[in-house]
């Protein structure tokens, strides 16, 4: 399990010391994904191209861990052991027909597509063992292995779900209007079918259909300067049931964006600046006490500014960086969790140009964010997490056939917290880590 602390008060400053490892040393979470896929592109005469994609995916999760609920400033908590096994599977197919043709001064790139996917959740075993005694994090003995305390009666099996279907028809036209204008028009007819059971266990197959349009336009002032605007819509069905036993209404979203993109340094670098607004009519809250059941969460509006730069600014020197200022607001007035207002990252790498140091390179950068909020499991308390910055660096050597790199993450050993957390699980890092990597081209 990742290194983490337990919050004993109302701020991250009351977290248990990093040297105090909670739970058991054999707590773990294992994930396995098996994927079989194909990619096919075929030219059909001179006018059409057929593009086909397909995949089949199986996923498994096996976890055993202790959770310390309701921690208090004295270190007292209620330990709960959980052993959880879960699996799911899905397959998807997508086929597109693409044709490029002209009508006078306009060039069209038309895509006609169809996609189809089926998914299901397998049977899950969830063993939960509650310790009847209060446990003190500072004075209590080490907790035993989860497998040592589990009893057959602790299992709460969760039935799997039948296959659910999601499909769509897609039509897109990308238009090139002379030298200065490009336009994109697209529409998708989305359909989904959820195979589930109601609260009485009776089979139930609700169906939904939704038209989803998207559009965008680009104006190229010069070959190196372009302005754009676009709107896109989202449609997210969910196979979980609501607390009333009925399927939840799909979440709908809409994004508006305007921006500009510039080619710099003789087209060896680019800079983009964009303003966006994303609106979500509602979100979902997943209920731990009721498997496969969720309730409505608040809608959200996300307004922001993004600046991105990448490219070579001088011989041997490459720089990438981005800055985001995002104001996320919940429509019910609550504070958003795990959502820093500002994020910034900058990375620079330099390969020495002199003959004496040929093949050697150095790189370094910083990742930073402003403060964020975690939230207690009962949604009653917010935990402010301070802003932070992480500095990374590496030194590399390369030849025509092989390359070695020695990197250091969190160079100054700062205490770094995850932006999203609750009182029982605050992931953090306090030390630097050293990574040696290499590659060889045959």
Backbone torsions as a table, in degrees:
resi	resn	phi	psi	omega
1	UNK	NA	149.2	179.1
2	UNK	-62.4	152.0	173.5
3	UNK	-61.3	132.9	-178.6
4	UNK	-153.6	163.6	177.7
5	UNK	-120.3	168.1	176.2
6	UNK	-114.9	132.6	-178.0
7	UNK	-86.9	124.6	-176.2
8	UNK	-97.1	-15.1	-179.6
9	UNK	-129.3	-137.4	-176.4
10	UNK	-109.0	3.8	179.5
11	UNK	-137.2	162.8	178.1
12	UNK	-67.7	-17.7	176.6
13	UNK	-66.6	-16.2	178.8
14	UNK	-96.0	11.6	-179.8
15	UNK	-68.1	153.8	177.3
16	UNK	-62.9	151.8	-179.5
17	UNK	-60.1	150.5	180.0
18	UNK	-61.7	-28.8	-178.6
19	UNK	-73.3	-14.1	179.9
20	UNK	-92.7	105.0	-178.5
21	UNK	-89.4	120.4	-177.8
22	UNK	-89.4	165.9	179.7
23	UNK	76.1	-145.4	-178.8
24	UNK	-126.0	147.3	-177.1
25	UNK	-61.8	-20.3	-178.5
26	UNK	-97.3	8.9	171.6
27	UNK	-60.2	142.1	-177.9
28	UNK	-156.2	163.8	170.3
29	UNK	-140.4	120.7	-178.1
30	UNK	-117.1	138.5	178.9
31	UNK	-129.0	138.5	177.5
32	UNK	-135.4	131.7	178.4
33	UNK	-126.7	126.7	174.0
34	UNK	-112.1	127.6	-174.9
35	UNK	-133.1	129.7	173.9
36	UNK	-121.7	126.3	-175.0
37	UNK	-144.8	164.0	173.3
38	UNK	-138.5	153.9	176.1
39	UNK	-132.1	128.8	-177.3
40	UNK	-138.4	127.1	173.1
41	UNK	-125.9	128.8	-175.5
42	UNK	-138.1	127.4	174.9
43	UNK	-80.5	128.2	179.8
44	UNK	-110.5	90.5	-176.1
45	UNK	70.8	-150.8	-179.0
46	UNK	-95.9	-13.6	-170.3
47	UNK	-104.3	-32.2	-170.0
48	UNK	-118.5	150.8	171.3
49	UNK	-126.4	134.6	176.9
50	UNK	-107.7	126.6	179.5
51	UNK	-123.1	124.7	-176.4
52	UNK	-129.3	136.7	179.2
53	UNK	-134.7	142.4	177.2
54	UNK	-154.9	151.6	178.5
55	UNK	-156.3	153.2	171.5
56	UNK	-128.0	129.4	-172.7
57	UNK	-130.4	133.1	170.5
58	UNK	-119.8	136.7	-179.5
59	UNK	-130.5	141.6	177.9
60	UNK	-134.2	145.5	178.3
61	UNK	-133.4	131.2	178.3
62	UNK	-134.8	118.7	-175.7
63	UNK	-138.9	144.1	171.6
64	UNK	-137.5	127.0	-177.3
65	UNK	-162.9	160.2	172.9
66	UNK	-100.4	139.2	172.6
67	UNK	-121.1	134.2	-178.0
68	UNK	-105.2	101.7	-174.4
69	UNK	-87.3	152.7	175.2
70	UNK	50.7	51.6	178.5
71	UNK	-66.4	146.3	-179.6
72	UNK	-118.8	163.4	-179.3
73	UNK	-56.5	-25.6	179.3
74	UNK	-78.1	-10.7	-177.8
75	UNK	99.6	-3.4	178.0
76	UNK	-72.8	141.0	179.6
77	UNK	-155.4	167.7	177.8
78	UNK	-108.1	109.4	-176.5
79	UNK	-79.6	140.7	176.0
80	UNK	-133.2	126.6	177.2
81	UNK	-95.7	139.2	-179.9
82	UNK	-138.2	132.6	172.7
83	UNK	-121.7	120.2	-169.0
84	UNK	-130.2	131.7	174.3
85	UNK	-128.4	136.2	-172.4
86	UNK	-149.5	148.8	176.4
87	UNK	-147.6	152.2	171.3
88	UNK	-148.4	170.7	-179.6
89	UNK	-152.5	150.2	174.3
90	UNK	-156.4	155.4	170.4
91	UNK	-136.3	152.2	-177.2
92	UNK	-143.4	148.5	177.9
93	UNK	-132.7	139.5	175.1
94	UNK	-140.4	131.3	179.4
95	UNK	-131.3	129.5	-179.0
96	UNK	-127.2	139.2	168.8
97	UNK	-109.7	126.9	-173.5
98	UNK	-123.7	134.4	177.4
99	UNK	-138.8	136.8	175.4
100	UNK	-111.7	126.6	179.5
101	UNK	-153.2	165.3	-178.4
102	UNK	-117.3	147.7	172.1
103	UNK	-131.8	93.6	-175.5
104	UNK	68.3	-129.2	-179.3
105	UNK	-81.1	0.4	-174.5
106	UNK	-104.3	131.7	173.9
107	UNK	-105.4	126.6	-178.8
108	UNK	-106.8	137.0	166.5
109	UNK	-118.3	100.4	-173.3
110	UNK	-100.1	132.2	177.5
111	UNK	-121.3	124.3	174.0
112	UNK	-113.8	117.6	-172.8
113	UNK	-129.5	159.0	175.3
114	UNK	-141.4	133.3	176.8
115	UNK	-129.9	153.8	-176.7
116	UNK	-151.1	133.1	178.0
117	UNK	-144.7	149.2	174.9
118	UNK	-130.8	141.6	-179.2
119	UNK	-142.6	155.4	176.6
120	UNK	-152.9	155.6	174.5
121	UNK	-106.9	130.6	-179.6
122	UNK	-81.9	175.9	176.0
123	UNK	-60.4	138.6	-179.9
124	UNK	-124.7	142.7	172.6
125	UNK	-109.3	129.4	-178.3
126	UNK	-129.6	95.9	177.3
127	UNK	-88.0	120.6	-180.0
128	UNK	-125.8	121.5	-179.3
129	UNK	-120.2	117.8	177.8
130	UNK	-94.3	125.9	174.8
131	UNK	-78.1	128.9	-175.8
132	UNK	-74.2	-19.3	-176.5
133	UNK	-99.2	149.2	173.2
134	UNK	-68.0	140.2	-179.1
135	UNK	-117.8	135.8	178.0
136	UNK	-104.0	125.2	-175.9
137	UNK	-64.3	-27.9	-174.7
138	UNK	-91.5	-36.1	-173.8
139	UNK	-111.0	-13.2	-177.7
140	UNK	-73.2	152.6	177.0
141	UNK	-68.4	166.4	178.1
142	UNK	-59.5	136.7	178.5
143	UNK	-69.6	144.1	-179.0
144	UNK	-73.5	173.5	173.6
145	UNK	-61.1	145.7	179.2
146	UNK	-59.0	-41.1	-177.5
147	UNK	-64.3	-21.3	-177.3
148	UNK	-78.4	-19.0	-176.1
149	UNK	-108.0	-8.9	-175.6
150	UNK	-72.7	142.1	176.1
151	UNK	-122.3	154.3	-180.0
152	UNK	-54.7	-34.9	-177.5
153	UNK	-73.5	-8.7	178.8
154	UNK	-77.3	-11.2	-174.6
155	UNK	-77.7	132.7	172.8
156	UNK	-118.6	84.5	-175.8
157	UNK	-64.6	143.8	179.7
158	UNK	-117.9	120.7	-177.3
159	UNK	-66.8	148.4	175.8
160	UNK	-74.7	176.5	179.8
161	UNK	-115.1	150.9	172.4
162	UNK	-66.6	174.3	179.1
163	UNK	-68.2	135.2	173.4
164	UNK	-110.5	147.5	-172.1
165	UNK	-116.5	138.5	174.2
166	UNK	-136.4	123.9	-177.4
167	UNK	-143.3	168.0	-179.5
168	UNK	-165.3	155.8	171.3
169	UNK	-113.7	138.4	-168.9
170	UNK	-134.6	131.6	176.3
171	UNK	-131.4	127.5	-177.8
172	UNK	-137.2	141.4	175.0
173	UNK	-130.9	117.4	174.6
174	UNK	-102.4	115.9	-172.5
175	UNK	-107.6	132.7	172.6
176	UNK	-106.9	110.9	-173.6
177	UNK	-103.7	82.3	-178.7
178	UNK	73.6	-154.3	-175.4
179	UNK	-84.6	-19.0	-168.3
180	UNK	-111.6	-21.3	-171.9
181	UNK	-121.1	137.1	168.8
182	UNK	-128.8	146.6	-179.3
183	UNK	-139.5	147.2	178.2
184	UNK	-129.0	125.5	176.7
185	UNK	-126.7	130.8	-177.3
186	UNK	-149.3	150.0	175.0
187	UNK	-146.5	142.8	179.7
188	UNK	-131.7	132.6	173.2
189	UNK	-98.4	107.2	-176.9
190	UNK	-95.7	138.7	178.1
191	UNK	-136.2	135.6	173.2
192	UNK	-140.2	152.6	-178.5
193	UNK	-135.3	120.5	-177.8
194	UNK	-104.1	120.8	175.0
195	UNK	-95.8	114.8	-175.4
196	UNK	-149.7	-169.6	175.3
197	UNK	-129.5	152.1	176.9
198	UNK	-81.4	-175.5	-176.6
199	UNK	-65.0	-18.4	177.7
200	UNK	-93.9	2.1	178.2
201	UNK	86.6	8.4	-179.5
202	UNK	-83.3	141.3	178.6
203	UNK	-59.2	144.8	-176.1
204	UNK	-153.8	132.1	-176.0
205	UNK	-131.6	79.1	176.3
206	UNK	-72.4	149.7	-179.1
207	UNK	-129.5	148.0	178.2
208	UNK	-141.1	148.3	175.2
209	UNK	-132.9	141.2	-178.2
210	UNK	-148.3	133.2	172.1
211	UNK	-87.9	130.0	-175.8
212	UNK	-124.5	105.7	179.8
213	UNK	-95.6	153.7	175.0
214	UNK	-143.7	149.5	-179.7
215	UNK	-154.4	151.8	177.5
216	UNK	-157.2	157.9	179.4
217	UNK	-144.2	143.5	-179.6
218	UNK	-128.5	134.2	173.4
219	UNK	-117.6	119.6	-179.5
220	UNK	-98.0	100.2	180.0
221	UNK	-63.4	-44.9	173.8
222	UNK	-139.5	173.1	176.4
223	UNK	-59.5	-17.2	-177.3
224	UNK	-111.3	-1.5	-177.3
225	UNK	-132.2	124.0	179.5
226	UNK	-137.1	145.2	174.6
227	UNK	-119.3	145.8	-177.6
228	UNK	-143.9	160.5	173.8
229	UNK	-148.7	147.5	-178.8
230	UNK	-160.0	159.7	173.9
231	UNK	-136.5	139.3	178.5
232	UNK	-139.3	152.8	-177.2
233	UNK	-123.5	145.7	179.8
234	UNK	-120.8	153.0	-176.3
235	UNK	-145.3	111.7	-174.0
236	UNK	-121.3	100.0	172.7
237	UNK	-76.7	160.1	-178.1
238	UNK	-138.9	135.7	-178.9
239	UNK	-85.3	-7.6	178.2
240	UNK	-71.4	151.0	174.9
241	UNK	-90.8	157.2	172.8
242	UNK	-83.7	173.6	-178.1
243	UNK	-63.8	-20.5	177.7
244	UNK	-87.9	5.0	178.9
245	UNK	83.5	2.8	179.3
246	UNK	-103.1	154.5	178.1
247	UNK	-61.9	145.6	178.5
248	UNK	-77.0	145.7	177.5
249	UNK	-66.1	136.5	179.0
250	UNK	-58.7	147.1	176.7
251	UNK	-82.8	133.9	-179.6
252	UNK	-113.6	138.6	179.4
253	UNK	-135.4	158.8	176.8
254	UNK	-144.7	136.3	179.5
255	UNK	-123.1	133.4	173.7
256	UNK	-117.0	135.2	-176.8
257	UNK	-147.6	137.7	171.9
258	UNK	-132.2	150.3	-178.6
259	UNK	-174.6	-175.5	178.4
260	UNK	-141.8	151.1	177.1
261	UNK	-132.4	132.1	-175.7
262	UNK	-123.3	134.3	169.7
263	UNK	-90.1	130.4	-174.6
264	UNK	-127.0	167.7	175.8
265	UNK	50.7	53.4	178.5
266	UNK	56.2	44.0	176.7
267	UNK	64.4	22.2	173.7
268	UNK	-93.7	-5.1	179.5
269	UNK	-147.4	161.0	177.3
270	UNK	-140.5	152.4	178.7
271	UNK	-131.2	131.4	176.2
272	UNK	-127.3	142.7	177.3
273	UNK	-131.4	129.8	-178.2
274	UNK	-140.8	148.5	170.8
275	UNK	-115.5	135.8	-177.1
276	UNK	-140.7	161.4	175.8
277	UNK	-144.6	121.7	-179.9
278	UNK	-117.8	128.7	-178.9
279	UNK	-120.3	127.5	179.0
280	UNK	-118.8	124.0	-173.9
281	UNK	-70.4	-31.9	174.1
282	UNK	-163.4	161.1	176.1
283	UNK	-119.2	-172.7	-178.8
284	UNK	-126.3	145.2	171.4
285	UNK	-115.1	120.0	-178.4
286	UNK	-87.8	129.9	-172.7
287	UNK	-93.9	117.8	-179.2
288	UNK	-68.1	-29.7	-175.9
289	UNK	-78.5	-16.5	-179.2
290	UNK	-128.1	100.1	-178.6
291	UNK	-57.7	141.7	178.7
292	UNK	60.4	25.3	178.7
293	UNK	-127.3	139.0	179.9
294	UNK	-139.1	166.0	175.8
295	UNK	-129.8	168.2	-179.9
296	UNK	-70.4	137.1	169.8
297	UNK	-107.3	177.3	-175.5
298	UNK	-71.4	151.4	168.2
299	UNK	-70.8	165.0	-176.9
300	UNK	-139.1	152.9	168.6
301	UNK	-127.7	129.5	-178.0
302	UNK	-120.3	112.5	176.4
303	UNK	-110.0	137.6	-176.5
304	UNK	-161.0	170.0	175.1
305	UNK	-125.7	132.2	176.7
306	UNK	-126.0	135.1	175.3
307	UNK	-127.6	128.1	-180.0
308	UNK	-132.2	141.6	177.5
309	UNK	-139.0	140.5	176.5
310	UNK	-156.7	139.3	174.3
311	UNK	147.1	-177.3	-179.0
312	UNK	-96.3	121.8	-176.8
313	UNK	-100.2	-17.2	174.3
314	UNK	-162.4	164.5	-178.2
315	UNK	-53.0	122.6	177.7
316	UNK	87.4	-14.4	-174.3
317	UNK	-109.6	115.3	176.2
318	UNK	-113.9	138.6	-178.8
319	UNK	-132.0	134.7	169.6
320	UNK	-128.4	143.0	179.7
321	UNK	-162.6	157.5	176.7
322	UNK	-153.0	152.8	176.4
323	UNK	-138.6	132.7	177.8
324	UNK	-128.5	130.9	172.6
325	UNK	-120.6	103.8	-172.7
326	UNK	-120.1	122.6	175.8
327	UNK	-103.2	106.6	-179.3
328	UNK	-103.1	127.8	-179.9
329	UNK	-128.8	132.1	173.4
330	UNK	-81.7	138.5	-176.2
331	UNK	-69.1	-17.7	178.0
332	UNK	-91.3	5.2	177.0
333	UNK	89.2	-6.3	178.7
334	UNK	-76.9	159.9	-179.9
335	UNK	-81.3	138.3	176.1
336	UNK	-73.2	144.9	-179.7
337	UNK	-104.0	151.4	178.0
338	UNK	61.5	30.3	-173.5
339	UNK	-133.0	81.4	176.1
340	UNK	-60.5	143.3	179.8
341	UNK	-67.8	-38.4	-176.0
342	UNK	-125.9	139.7	173.2
343	UNK	-132.9	142.5	-178.0
344	UNK	-145.7	136.0	171.7
345	UNK	-143.9	145.4	-179.1
346	UNK	-144.5	131.2	-179.9
347	UNK	-137.5	130.8	179.3
348	UNK	-128.8	136.6	177.3
349	UNK	-131.2	141.9	-177.7
350	UNK	-135.6	126.4	174.0
351	UNK	-102.6	121.0	-176.1
352	UNK	-60.8	139.1	-174.7
353	UNK	-96.6	-16.8	-177.4
354	UNK	-73.3	154.4	-179.5
355	UNK	-65.3	-35.0	-177.8
356	UNK	-65.3	-32.0	-177.5
357	UNK	-112.1	21.0	-178.9
358	UNK	-58.8	132.1	-179.5
359	UNK	97.1	-15.9	-178.9
360	UNK	-93.4	143.1	177.4
361	UNK	-145.1	152.3	176.5
362	UNK	-128.6	154.6	-179.9
363	UNK	-152.2	154.8	177.8
364	UNK	-164.3	159.9	-179.9
365	UNK	-171.2	176.2	-178.3
366	UNK	-136.7	141.5	171.0
367	UNK	-120.6	130.2	-175.2
368	UNK	-140.2	154.7	174.2
369	UNK	-147.3	157.3	173.9
370	UNK	-83.5	-176.8	-174.7
371	UNK	-68.4	158.5	177.9
372	UNK	-140.1	-179.7	-180.0
373	UNK	-126.4	133.4	164.0
374	UNK	-96.2	173.3	-176.7
375	UNK	-143.5	143.8	179.4
376	UNK	-68.2	160.3	-177.1
377	UNK	-62.0	-27.3	179.7
378	UNK	-93.6	9.6	177.0
379	UNK	63.4	17.8	-175.4
380	UNK	-97.8	-18.7	-174.0
381	UNK	-131.9	136.9	173.6
382	UNK	-103.9	139.5	178.8
383	UNK	-114.7	108.2	177.9
384	UNK	-70.1	134.4	176.5
385	UNK	-112.7	127.4	-174.7
386	UNK	-68.2	158.6	172.8
387	UNK	-63.9	158.5	-175.2
388	UNK	-156.5	163.2	178.2
389	UNK	-140.8	140.9	178.0
390	UNK	-121.0	132.3	179.2
391	UNK	-109.8	129.1	178.0
392	UNK	-122.6	156.1	180.0
393	UNK	-155.7	158.4	173.6
394	UNK	-154.9	162.5	173.0
395	UNK	-128.4	137.7	-173.1
396	UNK	-133.6	157.2	172.1
397	UNK	-138.6	135.8	-177.1
398	UNK	-138.0	150.1	172.4
399	UNK	-127.0	-169.2	-179.5
400	UNK	-66.9	-27.7	-172.8
401	UNK	-118.6	-18.0	-178.8
402	UNK	-144.2	163.0	-176.7
403	UNK	-149.0	140.4	175.7
404	UNK	-127.5	144.6	179.9
405	UNK	-141.9	133.2	175.4
406	UNK	-114.5	113.9	-175.6
407	UNK	-118.8	153.1	176.9
408	UNK	-127.5	122.8	175.4
409	UNK	-101.0	144.1	-175.6
410	UNK	55.5	59.3	-171.9
411	UNK	-53.0	-37.4	-174.8
412	UNK	-99.7	14.8	174.6
413	UNK	53.6	44.5	177.7
414	UNK	-77.3	155.4	174.1
415	UNK	-80.9	116.9	-174.4
416	UNK	-118.3	125.2	-179.6
417	UNK	-104.0	149.4	171.8
418	UNK	-69.3	148.3	-178.0
419	UNK	-73.7	-21.7	-177.5
420	UNK	-123.4	129.4	-174.0
421	UNK	-166.5	172.1	170.1
422	UNK	-133.4	-176.4	-172.7
423	UNK	-69.4	-20.7	-178.3
424	UNK	-92.1	-13.4	-172.6
425	UNK	-151.6	98.5	177.7
426	UNK	-116.0	92.2	178.8
427	UNK	-62.8	138.4	-179.6
428	UNK	-154.8	160.6	174.2
429	UNK	-132.7	140.5	179.8
430	UNK	-126.0	-8.2	-175.8
431	UNK	-119.2	163.9	171.9
432	UNK	-85.0	156.4	177.0
433	UNK	-126.8	142.8	-176.4
434	UNK	-113.4	130.6	-177.5
435	UNK	-126.3	125.3	174.4
436	UNK	-109.6	122.8	-177.9
437	UNK	-133.5	156.5	-179.4
438	UNK	-154.2	159.8	176.9
439	UNK	-145.9	152.3	179.7
440	UNK	-136.7	129.7	178.6
441	UNK	-99.2	120.4	-179.0
442	UNK	-80.6	NA	NA
